[in-house]
Amino acid sequence: MGKDRKLVIVLVIVALAIVILPLFLQRGAEFGGSDDAGSVMVEEISGEEYEPWFTPVMESFLGGELPGELESLLFCVQTGIGTFVVAFFLGRFVERKKWTERSGEESVS
């Protein structure tokens, strides 16, 4: 068996361990969002129950809390829009640099 083949087998075993081990090691663990952790910390420090300053726009518009699936969908759409904007402007900057380099070369000729 070649050196490369052994390396691939070891890396596949490590990748499987990274995927499978947390399922057994995190049994019974509870995961909460940063909003929950923040409100708990405010309650511990101030000694009073935390009350939000405002209600989210979509919750007040729909008259209740958003379902988890819809909230995840909106988050993904927001992420996609943000990624598009960043990639668009990075592409524009790269193209602008190429155009300025080309126009500089043409004026020298």
C-alpha positions in Angstrom: 0.0 0.0 0.0 1.4 3.4 -1.0 2.1 6.3 1.3 -0.6 8.4 -0.2 -3.2 5.7 0.2 -2.4 5.3 3.9 -2.7 9.1 4.4 -6.1 9.1 2.7 -7.3 6.2 5.0 -6.1 8.0 8.1 -7.7 11.3 7.1 -11.0 9.5 6.3 -10.9 7.9 9.8 -10.2 11.2 11.4 -13.0 12.9 9.5 -15.4 10.2 10.5 -14.3 10.5 14.2 -14.9 14.3 14.0 -18.4 13.6 12.8 -19.4 10.7 15.0 -17.7 11.4 18.3 -19.7 14.5 19.2 -22.9 12.6 18.9 -21.9 10.4 21.8 -19.8 12.9 23.8 -22.5 15.7 23.8 -25.4 13.4 24.9 -27.8 15.3 27.0 -26.2 18.7 26.4 -28.5 21.7 26.0 -27.6 24.4 23.5 -29.1 27.8 23.6 -28.8 30.9 21.6 -26.8 34.1 22.5 -30.1 35.9 23.2 -30.9 33.4 25.9 -27.4 33.6 27.4 -27.5 37.4 27.4 -30.8 37.6 29.2 -29.8 35.1 31.8 -26.6 37.1 32.5 -28.6 40.3 32.8 -30.9 38.6 35.3 -27.9 37.4 37.3 -26.2 40.8 37.4 -29.3 43.0 38.0 -31.3 40.6 40.0 -34.4 41.5 38.0 -36.2 39.7 35.2 -35.1 40.9 31.8 -37.6 42.6 29.6 -36.8 43.2 25.9 -36.9 46.9 24.9 -38.9 46.2 21.8 -40.7 43.5 19.9 -39.2 42.3 16.5 -40.9 43.9 13.5 -42.0 40.6 12.0 -43.5 39.4 15.3 -45.5 42.6 15.7 -46.6 42.4 12.1 -47.7 38.8 12.2 -49.1 39.0 15.7 -47.0 36.3 17.2 -43.6 34.6 17.2 -42.3 33.3 13.9 -42.1 29.6 13.4 -38.6 28.2 13.6 -38.5 27.1 9.9 -39.6 30.6 8.7 -37.0 32.2 11.0 -34.3 30.0 9.6 -35.4 30.7 6.0 -35.2 34.5 6.6 -31.8 34.1 8.2 -30.6 32.1 5.2 -32.0 34.7 2.7 -30.3 37.5 4.7 -27.0 35.6 4.6 -27.3 35.1 0.9 -28.0 38.7 0.2 -25.1 39.8 2.4 -22.8 37.3 0.6 -23.9 38.6 -2.8 -23.3 42.2 -1.8 -19.8 41.5 -0.5 -18.8 39.3 -3.5 -20.2 41.9 -5.9 -18.2 44.7 -4.5 -15.0 42.6 -4.2 -15.5 41.7 -7.9 -15.9 45.3 -8.8 -12.7 46.3 -7.0 -10.8 43.5 -8.8 -12.2 44.5 -12.2 -11.5 48.2 -11.5 -7.9 47.3 -10.8 -7.6 45.4 -14.0 -9.1 48.2 -16.0 -6.8 50.8 -14.5 -3.8 48.6 -15.2 -5.0 48.1 -18.8 -5.6 51.8 -19.4 -2.2 52.6 -18.0 -0.5 50.2 -20.4 -2.5 51.5 -23.4 -1.5 55.2 -22.6 2.2 54.3 -22.4 2.1 52.5 -25.8 
